[in-house]
Amino acid sequence: MQVGQTMTFPAMRAALAAATLTICAIGTANAGSISTPTIFKGDSDQIVCIATNVTAAPIHVVVRIYGFGANATTTCDVDPNDPGGCEAFRAADGGFCKITVAAMTNAQVAASLRGVLFGRKTTAPFAIQQVVQAQ
């Protein structure tokens, strides 16, 4: 395009599409994640999401429950094979869990972490009622 020329609509549309694809590619390259399906609280008192590191190195993890009323987020450095993992809790409603790691792809997160979301009672008999796996 020369000085003084105006950009045509197809050229503007192509430039905008290229910019959008670049921004999307940058955003997805920054963090990978795995998610669970949604569960409903039902007879449970709370829902809990746990991310477990199954690699040989520590991983910085963000575990977030997206609840119907509000969200719960926990950020942890999870050691290899730590059975406690990184946990987020949410009371009073259902939702789904997303486990995110910066500078990893979705495939790397799926290979490095296991995730579970479950509903449970917080009083005796402390029963686990619904369970779904993150993928």
C-alpha positions as CSV (number, residue, x, y, z in Angstrom):
1,M,0.0,0.0,0.0
2,Q,1.3,3.4,-0.9
3,V,1.1,6.6,1.1
4,G,-2.3,8.3,0.6
5,Q,-4.1,5.0,-0.4
6,T,-6.9,3.8,1.7
7,M,-7.2,0.2,2.9
8,T,-10.0,-1.8,1.2
9,F,-12.5,-3.7,3.3
10,P,-11.1,-7.1,2.3
11,A,-7.6,-6.0,3.2
12,M,-8.8,-4.7,6.6
13,R,-10.6,-7.9,7.2
14,A,-7.5,-10.0,6.4
15,A,-5.3,-7.8,8.6
16,L,-7.8,-8.1,11.5
17,A,-8.1,-11.9,11.1
18,A,-4.3,-12.2,11.1
19,A,-4.0,-10.1,14.3
20,T,-6.7,-12.1,16.0
21,L,-5.0,-15.4,15.2
22,T,-1.7,-14.1,16.4
23,I,-3.2,-13.0,19.7
24,C,-5.0,-16.3,20.2
25,A,-1.8,-18.2,19.4
26,I,0.1,-16.2,22.0
27,G,-2.6,-16.7,24.6
28,T,-2.8,-20.4,24.2
29,A,1.0,-20.8,24.1
30,N,1.3,-19.2,27.6
31,A,-0.6,-21.7,29.7
32,G,-2.0,-25.2,29.3
33,S,-4.8,-26.7,31.2
34,I,-7.1,-29.7,31.9
35,S,-10.7,-29.5,33.1
36,T,-13.3,-31.6,34.7
37,P,-17.0,-31.8,33.7
38,T,-19.5,-29.9,35.9
39,I,-20.9,-31.6,39.0
40,F,-23.8,-30.4,41.1
41,K,-23.4,-30.2,44.9
42,G,-26.5,-32.4,45.5
43,D,-26.4,-33.7,49.0
44,S,-22.7,-32.8,49.5
45,D,-21.5,-29.9,51.7
46,Q,-18.7,-28.9,49.4
47,I,-16.9,-29.7,46.2
48,V,-13.1,-30.2,46.1
49,C,-10.7,-30.2,43.2
50,I,-7.2,-31.7,43.6
51,A,-4.3,-31.6,41.2
52,T,-1.6,-34.3,41.7
53,N,1.9,-34.0,40.1
54,V,3.0,-37.3,38.5
55,T,6.4,-36.1,37.2
56,A,9.8,-36.1,38.8
57,A,10.0,-32.3,39.2
58,P,8.0,-29.7,41.1
59,I,5.2,-27.9,39.1
60,H,3.6,-24.5,39.8
61,V,-0.1,-25.1,39.5
62,V,-3.3,-23.0,39.6
63,V,-6.4,-25.0,40.6
64,R,-9.7,-23.1,40.1
65,I,-13.3,-24.2,40.7
66,Y,-15.7,-22.2,38.6
67,G,-18.8,-22.4,40.8
68,F,-22.4,-21.3,39.9
69,G,-22.3,-18.6,42.6
70,A,-18.6,-17.8,42.9
71,N,-15.1,-19.2,42.2
72,A,-12.3,-20.6,44.4
73,T,-8.7,-20.5,43.4
74,T,-5.5,-22.0,44.9
75,T,-2.0,-21.6,43.6
76,C,0.6,-24.2,44.7
77,D,4.1,-25.6,44.0
78,V,3.3,-29.3,43.9
79,D,6.2,-31.7,44.6
80,P,6.5,-34.9,42.6
81,N,4.0,-37.6,43.7
82,D,2.7,-35.4,46.6
83,P,-0.5,-37.3,47.6
84,G,-2.0,-34.1,49.0
85,G,-1.5,-32.2,45.7
86,C,-2.9,-28.7,45.2
87,E,-6.5,-28.4,46.4
88,A,-9.3,-25.8,45.9
89,F,-12.6,-26.0,47.9
90,R,-16.0,-24.5,47.2
91,A,-19.1,-24.7,49.4
92,A,-22.8,-24.1,48.6
93,D,-23.0,-24.9,44.9
94,G,-21.6,-27.0,42.1
95,G,-19.2,-26.2,39.3
96,F,-16.2,-27.5,37.3
97,C,-12.5,-27.4,37.9
98,K,-9.7,-26.2,35.7
99,I,-6.1,-27.0,36.4
100,T,-3.6,-24.6,34.7
101,V,0.2,-24.5,34.4
102,A,2.0,-21.6,32.8
103,A,4.5,-22.3,30.0
104,M,3.0,-25.8,29.3
105,T,0.8,-27.0,26.5
106,N,-2.5,-28.8,27.2
107,A,-0.9,-32.1,26.3
108,Q,2.0,-31.4,28.7
109,V,-0.4,-30.6,31.5
110,A,-2.4,-33.8,30.8
111,A,0.8,-35.8,30.9
112,S,2.2,-34.2,34.1
113,L,-0.9,-33.8,36.3
114,R,-3.9,-35.8,37.4
115,G,-7.0,-34.0,38.5
116,V,-10.2,-34.9,40.2
117,L,-13.3,-33.0,41.4
118,F,-15.6,-34.5,43.9
119,G,-18.5,-33.7,46.2
120,R,-18.2,-34.6,49.9
121,K,-19.9,-34.3,53.3
122,T,-17.9,-32.3,55.9
123,T,-19.5,-34.1,58.8
124,A,-19.6,-37.8,59.7
125,P,-19.6,-40.1,57.8
126,F,-17.5,-37.8,55.5
127,A,-18.8,-39.6,52.4
128,I,-17.6,-38.8,48.9
129,Q,-20.7,-38.6,46.7
130,Q,-19.8,-37.5,43.1
131,V,-16.4,-37.9,41.4
132,V,-15.2,-36.7,38.0
133,Q,-11.7,-36.8,36.4
134,A,-9.9,-33.9,34.7
135,Q,-8.8,-34.4,31.1
